[in-house]
Amino acid sequence: MPPDVHVVIPEFLFGGHLLSGNGEPVNAADLEQLRTLLNLRHSPAAARLWDESGTVRRNVIVVRNGELVPRTEHALLRFDDGDEIEFVLQFAGG
């Protein structure tokens, strides 16, 4: 069984859904399983985090246990029980 991880996603992507704010526990071993799970539960929000090829979008930052996960390590990232995975969106500004 995949590990239990705590996922936090920006609230505006879910309109107050349970995965926003304080997050929610889910079972996923890696970003690909998490993407599949979110696609089933709330595909519009998942589409704002991942592109059509399954790659995390350029404006999305993945944070694991308070540490930024470099984009080059997304494919290698494996979750452990109790991990907190947070998605942070970057916005361009002037």
trRosetta pair geometry for C-beta under 8 A, 3 or more apart (Angstrom, degrees):
i j d omega theta_ij theta_ji phi_ij phi_ji
1 27 6.4 -55 170 -160 92 138
2 27 4.3 122 75 166 103 85
2 28 5.3 -6 153 -121 148 7
2 29 4.2 -113 -130 -45 102 81
2 33 6.1 -175 -109 146 157 162
2 79 7.5 45 178 69 98 118
3 27 7.0 169 82 -145 27 66
3 28 7.5 -40 62 71 72 40
3 29 6.3 105 15 -103 86 58
3 79 5.0 -152 63 113 127 97
3 80 5.6 -157 -142 -176 168 20
3 81 4.4 -132 -155 -67 105 57
3 82 7.8 -72 173 10 116 51
3 83 7.0 61 120 14 135 105
4 25 5.3 -2 -173 -169 100 116
4 26 7.6 155 -150 78 56 26
4 27 6.0 -38 -92 -92 55 71
4 81 5.3 38 45 -138 80 79
4 82 6.9 42 86 -50 90 44
5 25 7.0 153 80 -148 30 64
5 26 6.1 -28 66 65 80 75
5 27 7.6 127 19 -114 78 23
5 28 5.9 -63 33 52 125 87
5 34 7.8 -53 70 -87 139 119
5 79 4.7 -50 -66 -176 140 143
5 80 7.9 103 -86 69 98 36
5 81 7.6 -132 -67 -131 62 28
5 82 7.4 -18 -110 61 52 11
5 83 4.6 -22 -126 69 101 91
5 84 7.2 163 -175 -94 81 22
5 85 5.5 30 158 -3 130 110
6 23 4.9 75 169 127 89 140
6 24 7.2 170 -150 83 64 19
6 25 5.5 -40 -94 -90 66 64
6 26 7.9 130 -111 18 21 71
6 82 7.5 -1 -7 -165 103 36
6 83 7.1 -160 30 99 74 46
6 84 4.5 -26 73 -108 107 73
6 85 7.1 163 81 23 51 66
7 19 5.8 -22 102 -152 104 105
7 23 5.5 173 83 -156 37 105
7 24 6.2 -25 57 61 85 70
7 25 7.8 122 11 -124 78 17
7 26 5.3 -4 0 16 124 121
7 28 7.8 45 -57 25 129 132
7 34 6.8 155 -99 -146 141 122
7 84 7.8 172 -80 -161 25 54
7 85 5.1 -18 -108 70 71 98
7 86 7.6 157 -162 -86 46 40
7 87 7.9 18 -173 -9 89 97
8 19 7.3 168 -127 169 27 70
8 20 7.4 69 -161 -145 65 30
8 21 7.6 -114 -141 82 95 25
8 22 7.3 -96 -106 153 106 17
8 23 3.7 -67 -76 -75 77 111
8 84 6.8 16 -4 -179 110 98
8 85 7.3 178 26 91 68 48
8 86 4.3 -11 65 -112 107 85
8 87 7.2 -164 95 24 61 65
9 13 5.6 -77 149 60 110 134
9 14 6.5 93 96 -25 117 119
9 19 4.8 21 29 131 112 110
9 20 5.8 -70 78 -88 74 64
9 23 7.7 112 4 -109 62 75
9 38 7.9 117 -65 -121 157 137
9 45 6.6 72 150 171 149 130
9 49 7.3 -67 -135 -69 118 138
9 86 7.7 -174 -71 -153 37 53
9 87 5.0 14 -116 44 71 117
10 13 5.1 92 79 -6 87 105
10 20 6.6 -8 134 -127 23 100
10 87 6.7 -90 -9 95 83 92
10 88 7.3 102 -54 -124 106 38
10 89 5.7 -43 -19 2 152 112
11 14 6.3 -81 -160 50 41 92
11 15 7.7 113 162 -70 72 5
11 16 6.3 33 -171 -80 102 40
11 17 7.8 174 -146 39 59 68
11 20 3.5 102 -102 -179 64 140
11 21 5.7 55 -81 -47 114 73
12 15 7.3 35 -157 -72 35 47
12 20 7.9 132 0 -124 32 144
13 17 7.9 -62 96 30 72 121
13 20 7.2 168 53 -83 82 113
13 44 7.9 -179 -177 113 77 84
13 45 4.1 95 155 -133 105 99
13 48 5.6 -151 -129 67 114 143
13 49 7.5 45 -147 -45 158 98
14 17 2.9 -91 168 23 128 114
14 18 7.8 -102 154 33 153 40
14 19 5.9 153 -59 57 161 94
14 20 4.8 -155 48 -34 126 117
14 42 6.2 0 -115 -178 91 168
14 45 5.4 8 -74 -82 73 148
16 20 6.5 -106 -133 52 17 139
17 20 5.6 101 63 -4 69 102
17 42 6.3 -13 -115 -73 170 159
17 45 7.4 -90 28 -43 152 157
18 24 4.8 61 135 -67 100 140
19 23 6.4 3 -162 -142 52 48
19 24 4.9 -78 -96 20 59 117
19 26 8.0 11 -108 -40 110 125
19 38 7.9 54 -94 -113 175 102
19 41 7.9 105 -30 118 136 143
19 42 7.7 -138 21 22 136 143
19 45 7.9 139 70 130 136 162
20 23 7.8 -81 145 -77 5 39
23 84 7.0 133 55 -147 179 95
23 86 7.6 -84 -81 -94 130 82
26 34 7.0 101 103 -121 140 83
26 37 6.0 123 -178 142 135 159
27 37 7.9 162 69 -93 61 150
28 31 8.0 66 151 -93 129 15
28 33 4.1 170 -151 104 85 108
28 34 4.1 83 172 -69 166 74
28 37 5.8 -105 -78 -2 118 142
28 79 6.2 68 97 24 76 151
29 33 5.1 79 36 10 75 151
29 78 6.2 -25 166 -151 80 81
29 79 5.8 -166 -165 42 27 96
30 33 5.5 97 51 13 65 98
30 34 7.1 -123 105 -3 35 94
30 77 6.0 135 -146 95 86 74
30 78 5.4 -44 -85 -109 97 54
30 79 6.2 -163 -79 -4 38 89
31 34 5.4 -57 -145 41 35 114
31 35 6.1 42 154 -25 68 102
31 56 6.8 -60 -174 -54 146 112
31 62 7.1 -43 -98 -119 128 156
31 74 5.8 -22 11 -175 161 88
31 75 7.9 -83 45 -94 124 31
31 77 5.9 60 -22 72 106 121
32 35 5.7 -49 -148 32 30 113
32 36 6.6 31 152 -18 62 104
32 54 6.8 25 -118 -179 85 125
33 36 5.6 -52 -149 35 35 113
33 37 6.3 36 153 -19 66 106
34 37 5.7 -54 -147 37 32 113
34 38 6.3 26 157 -13 66 108
34 79 8.0 101 -47 -31 119 142
34 85 6.9 -85 -109 104 161 160
35 38 6.0 -59 -145 42 28 106
35 39 6.2 35 154 -25 64 106
35 46 6.1 113 -157 -159 66 115
35 49 7.5 -153 -111 96 87 115
35 50 5.2 41 -129 -33 124 159
35 54 6.3 111 128 -148 167 83
36 39 5.7 -52 -148 31 29 115
36 40 6.8 26 154 -17 61 104
37 40 5.9 -59 -158 34 31 109
37 41 6.3 12 155 -5 67 113
38 41 5.7 -63 -137 48 35 103
38 42 6.1 -47 -172 56 73 81
38 43 7.7 131 134 -92 68 36
38 45 6.4 -100 178 91 114 100
38 46 4.0 149 118 -83 107 110
38 49 7.2 2 112 43 159 140
39 43 5.1 39 -157 -105 58 81
39 46 4.6 -119 -75 91 59 170
40 43 7.6 73 -45 -60 10 86
42 45 4.4 19 123 25 115 115
42 46 6.4 143 92 -18 68 90
43 46 5.4 -57 -141 41 38 114
43 47 6.1 43 159 -26 69 104
44 47 5.7 -54 -150 33 31 114
44 48 7.0 28 152 -18 62 103
45 48 5.8 -57 -157 33 36 110
45 49 6.8 25 149 -12 66 108
46 49 5.7 -64 -152 40 37 107
46 50 6.0 -19 169 29 76 105
47 50 7.0 -70 -120 63 26 71
48 57 7.2 -65 165 1 41 152
48 60 8.0 132 136 -72 67 125
48 89 7.9 -25 150 -95 108 134
49 56 6.5 -43 162 -137 76 75
49 57 6.3 -155 177 10 23 106
49 60 5.3 102 -147 -116 63 160
49 87 5.7 -38 -123 -152 122 156
50 54 5.8 -10 179 -147 129 33
50 55 6.5 146 -156 72 79 29
50 56 5.9 -55 -100 -97 69 40
50 57 6.4 -157 -111 -29 14 81
50 60 8.0 -60 -63 35 43 161
51 54 7.3 -51 71 15 65 17
51 55 5.2 -8 40 60 106 84
51 56 7.9 44 0 119 82 6
51 57 5.5 121 -46 -86 86 77
55 74 7.8 93 -151 100 69 153
56 60 5.1 -121 174 82 96 121
56 62 6.1 -68 -132 -38 166 117
56 71 7.2 -142 69 -128 117 84
56 74 5.7 -141 7 -131 125 154
57 60 4.6 85 63 0 85 111
59 89 5.8 28 137 -161 98 78
59 90 4.7 -133 -161 58 73 87
59 91 7.3 61 -167 -79 124 37
59 92 8.0 -79 -114 -30 121 84
60 87 5.7 -23 -165 -164 106 102
60 88 7.3 138 -161 72 54 44
60 89 5.9 -31 -101 -101 63 65
60 90 7.5 -135 -65 10 18 84
61 68 6.3 -49 -177 -132 112 96
61 87 7.3 142 72 -161 52 49
61 88 4.4 -23 62 66 106 97
61 89 7.5 -168 17 -81 81 16
61 90 6.3 87 -25 -38 105 99
62 68 7.6 103 80 -160 54 54
62 69 4.4 -39 96 50 103 119
62 74 6.5 113 24 -106 151 97
62 77 7.5 -85 128 -52 147 174
62 85 6.9 -23 -166 -164 92 92
62 86 7.7 143 -161 77 44 50
62 87 6.3 -22 -102 -103 60 67
63 66 6.5 4 170 -126 111 11
63 67 6.6 154 -160 71 74 27
63 68 5.8 -40 -104 -93 76 45
63 69 6.7 -170 -100 -3 21 86
63 85 7.3 146 79 -159 56 43
63 86 4.3 -19 64 63 108 98
63 87 7.6 -169 21 -76 83 20
63 88 6.1 47 -14 -8 119 113
64 67 5.9 -31 69 63 71 83
64 69 5.2 64 -3 -55 107 115
64 77 6.9 -170 -52 -152 148 125
64 79 7.8 -149 -133 -108 122 76
64 83 5.9 -25 -161 -170 94 117
64 84 7.2 145 -159 78 44 55
64 85 5.8 -11 -103 -103 71 70
64 86 7.9 -170 -74 23 28 72
65 83 5.8 -83 -49 -145 99 73
65 84 5.6 114 -86 44 50 85
66 84 7.4 46 -31 71 68 119
69 73 5.6 -122 -180 83 85 112
69 74 6.5 104 131 -83 118 64
69 77 5.8 20 -160 -89 144 140
70 73 4.8 79 66 9 85 105
70 74 8.0 -117 101 -32 49 72
71 74 5.9 -19 -161 -20 43 114
73 76 5.2 -69 -160 52 65 108
73 77 5.8 87 139 -54 86 90
74 77 5.7 -40 -150 2 30 120
79 83 4.8 -132 -156 39 88 147
79 85 6.8 -54 -105 -49 122 127
80 83 5.2 111 57 -41 68 109
